[in-house]
């Protein structure tokens, strides 16, 4: 296996916002403003998609669509989605900055791997308006990736690999995608990494697949954690992740596994 030269990171649920909780409350509040009830579980289903696509996916869910039609006497459409996005962005930006603490261990592992010469970039399903204050805060705390690609920075965002290609360019790793790892907590995020020909790592404990707050994670018992992690791990493997780790704090050992074992990119997954 070749040496890993680059890592492309997702944001919410991967390096910030343990449990990926910020988007959930914002989506529930957004639809509630329009007399539509959605659950946290429903809001999580399209996670990882660009936010306009996420809103469209929610509006097309039968339970939500039926409510919309009953109230507004017409089906939910793309104009509705665009209008909701305009409302959502400031709400989401506020929620994102409120839950912008790094995942425990991230900053340390980022500095460690950077010193080893590994380059970093990132993609996100958040729009540029939502991400701007979050990027500024992250930079002030010491995280400065070579590029941050937001969902509205490219013509086609995740699961399309266009954002990943821009990251490869920024890291000077075009043509070396087999030496790059995409780290994400959602199916669309894993998919964009696979589509770009990169290795993929899913994060189970800190992300959308589990959806627990850091406080809930810390207070849970071993058996409860094991059961939840098993379910989240299977979900991420089903999405195509080559390897699943609990959080980015475990990234160094995961990289060693990629570099020291003889696997090829066409292999569906590692043995954890």
C-alpha positions in Angstrom: 0.0 0.0 0.0 1.3 3.5 -0.9 1.8 6.1 1.8 -1.2 8.3 2.6 -0.5 11.9 1.5 -3.8 13.6 1.9 -7.0 13.6 4.0 -10.3 15.3 3.1 -12.5 15.9 6.1 -16.2 16.5 6.5 -17.2 19.0 9.2 -20.4 18.4 11.3 -20.3 15.0 13.0 -16.7 14.4 11.8 -14.5 17.2 13.1 -17.0 19.5 14.9 -20.4 19.1 16.5 -20.3 15.7 18.2 -23.5 13.9 17.1 -24.1 16.2 14.2 -26.9 17.9 16.2 -26.8 21.5 14.8 -28.5 20.8 11.5 -31.3 18.7 13.1 -32.7 21.3 15.4 -32.5 23.9 12.6 -34.5 21.6 10.2 -37.2 20.9 12.7 -37.5 24.6 13.5 -37.6 25.6 9.8 -40.5 23.4 9.0 -42.3 24.2 12.2 -42.3 27.9 11.2 -44.5 26.7 8.3 -46.8 24.6 10.4 -45.1 21.3 9.3 -44.1 18.8 11.9 -41.0 16.8 11.2 -39.0 14.5 13.6 -35.3 14.5 14.3 -35.2 11.0 12.8 -36.8 12.2 9.6 -34.4 15.2 9.5 -31.4 12.9 9.7 -32.3 10.7 6.7 -30.9 12.9 4.0 -27.9 14.1 6.1 -24.7 14.8 4.1 -26.5 16.1 1.1 -26.2 19.8 0.0 -28.7 21.7 2.1 -31.0 22.5 -0.8 -31.2 18.9 -1.7 -31.7 18.0 1.9 -34.7 20.3 2.1 -36.1 18.9 -1.2 -35.7 15.4 0.1 -37.6 16.3 3.3 -40.4 18.0 1.4 -40.8 14.9 -0.7 -41.2 12.5 2.2 -44.8 11.2 2.2 -45.6 12.2 5.8 -44.2 15.7 5.3 -45.5 16.2 1.8 -49.0 15.3 2.9 -48.9 17.9 5.6 -47.7 20.5 3.1 -50.5 19.7 0.7 -53.1 19.8 3.4 -52.0 23.3 4.6 -51.1 24.9 1.3 -53.4 23.0 -1.2 -50.5 22.1 -3.5 -47.5 19.9 -3.5 -44.1 21.0 -2.2 -41.9 22.3 -5.1 -38.5 23.6 -5.9 -39.5 27.2 -5.3 -40.6 26.3 -1.8 -37.3 24.6 -1.2 -35.3 27.7 -2.4 -37.4 29.9 -0.1 -36.9 27.6 2.8 -33.1 27.6 2.2 -33.0 31.4 2.5 -34.7 31.0 5.9 -32.5 28.0 6.9 -29.1 29.5 6.3 -29.1 32.1 9.1 -30.7 29.6 11.5 -28.2 26.9 10.6 -25.2 29.3 10.8 -26.3 30.2 14.3 -26.7 26.6 15.3 -23.5 25.5 13.7 -21.4 28.1 15.5 -23.1 27.2 18.8 -22.1 23.6 18.3 -18.7 24.3 16.7 -16.4 22.7 19.3 -14.0 20.3 17.8 -14.5 16.6 18.3 -12.3 15.5 21.3 -8.8 14.7 20.0 -9.2 16.2 16.6 -6.9 19.2 16.8 -4.2 17.0 18.3 -4.4 14.4 15.6 -4.5 17.1 12.9 -1.3 18.7 14.2 0.4 15.3 14.5 -0.4 14.2 11.0 0.4 17.6 9.5 3.9 17.4 11.0 4.2 14.1 9.3 3.6 15.8 5.9 0.0 14.8 5.4 -2.1 17.5 3.7 -5.6 18.4 4.6 -8.7 19.7 2.7 -12.4 19.5 3.4 -15.9 19.3 1.9 -19.2 19.9 3.5 -23.0 19.8 2.8 -23.2 23.3 4.4 -23.4 26.4 2.2 -20.8 29.1 2.2 -23.0 31.4 4.2 -23.3 28.9 6.9 -19.7 27.9 6.9 -18.0 31.3 6.9 -18.1 32.0 10.7 -17.3 28.3 11.4 -14.2 28.4 9.1 -13.0 31.6 10.8 -13.4 30.1 14.3 -11.7 26.9 13.3 -8.7 28.8 11.8 -8.4 30.9 15.0 -8.1 27.6 17.0 -5.4 26.2 14.7 -7.2 24.2 11.9 -6.3 25.6 8.5 -7.0 23.1 5.7 -5.7 24.0 2.2 -9.3 24.2 0.9 -12.8 24.2 2.2 -15.4 23.2 -0.4 -19.0 24.1 0.5 -21.9 22.6 -1.3 -22.7 25.7 -3.3 -19.0 26.2 -4.4 -19.4 23.6 -7.1 -21.9 22.9 -9.8 -22.6 19.4 -8.4 -21.9 18.6 -4.8 -21.9 15.4 -2.9 -22.4 12.5 -3.7 -20.8 13.9 -7.0 -17.0 14.0 -6.6 -16.6 17.5 -8.0 -15.7 18.9 -4.6 -13.2 16.1 -4.0 -11.5 16.9 -7.3 -11.0 20.5 -6.2 -9.5 19.2 -2.9 -7.1 17.0 -4.8 -6.0 20.0 -6.8 -5.5 22.1 -3.7 -3.4 19.4 -2.1 -1.4 18.8 -5.4 -2.6 15.2 -5.4 -4.4 15.0 -8.7 -3.8 11.5 -10.1 -2.9 10.2 -6.6 -6.4 9.6 -5.3 -5.4 6.2 -4.0 -3.2 8.0 -1.5 -6.0 10.1 -0.2 -8.6 9.3 2.5 -12.1 10.9 2.7 -13.4 10.9 6.3 -17.1 11.4 6.8 -20.1 10.4 8.9 -22.8 10.2 6.2 -23.6 8.1 3.1 -23.4 11.1 0.6 -20.0 12.1 2.1 -18.7 8.5 1.8 -20.1 8.3 -1.7 -18.2 11.4 -2.9 -15.0 10.0 -1.7 -15.6 6.7 -3.4 -16.6 8.5 -6.6 -13.3 10.3 -6.6 -11.3 7.1 -6.3 -10.2 7.7 -2.7 -10.2 5.5 0.4 -13.0 6.2 2.8 -13.3 6.1 6.5 -16.6 6.4 8.4 -16.8 7.9 11.9 -19.4 6.1 14.0 -19.6 7.5 17.5 -19.3 11.2 16.7 -21.6 11.4 13.7 -25.0 11.3 12.2 -25.1 7.5 12.1 -25.3 7.5 15.9 -26.6 10.9 16.6 -25.8 11.1 20.3 -24.5 14.2 22.1 -21.0 14.0 23.6 -22.6 14.1 27.0 -24.8 11.1 26.1 -21.8 9.2 24.8 -19.8 9.8 27.9 -22.6 8.7 30.2 -23.5 5.6 28.4 -22.5 2.2 29.7 -20.1 -0.2 27.7 -22.9 -2.5 26.5 -25.1 0.4 25.4 -22.2 1.9 23.5 -21.3 -1.4 21.9 -24.8 -2.0 20.6 -25.1 1.6 19.2 -21.7 1.5 17.6 -22.4 -1.8 16.0 -25.5 -0.4 14.3 -23.8 2.8 13.2 -20.8 0.8 11.9 -23.0 -1.4 9.8 -24.7 1.6 8.3 -21.4 3.2 7.3 -20.1 0.0 5.9 -23.3 -0.4 3.9 -22.6 3.2 2.6 -19.3 1.9 1.3 -16.8 2.9 3.9 -13.6 0.9 3.7 -13.0 1.3 7.4 -15.0 2.6 10.3 -13.6 4.2 13.4 -15.3 5.8 16.4 -13.9 9.3 15.8 -11.2 11.3 14.2 -9.1 10.8 17.4 -8.5 7.3 16.0 -7.2 8.5 12.6 -3.5 7.8 13.1 -4.0 4.1 13.8 -6.4 3.9 10.8 -3.8 5.4 8.5 -1.3 2.8 9.7 -3.8 0.1 8.8 -4.1 1.5 5.3 -0.4 1.8 4.8 0.8 -1.4 6.4 -1.8 -3.9 5.0 -2.0 -5.1 1.5 -5.4 -3.9 0.4 -6.7 -2.6 -3.0 -9.3 0.0 -3.6 -11.7 -2.4 -5.1 -11.9 -4.2 -1.7 -15.2 -3.3 -0.1 -14.0 -2.9 3.4 -11.2 -3.7 5.9 -11.7 -6.0 8.8 -12.1 -3.7 11.8 
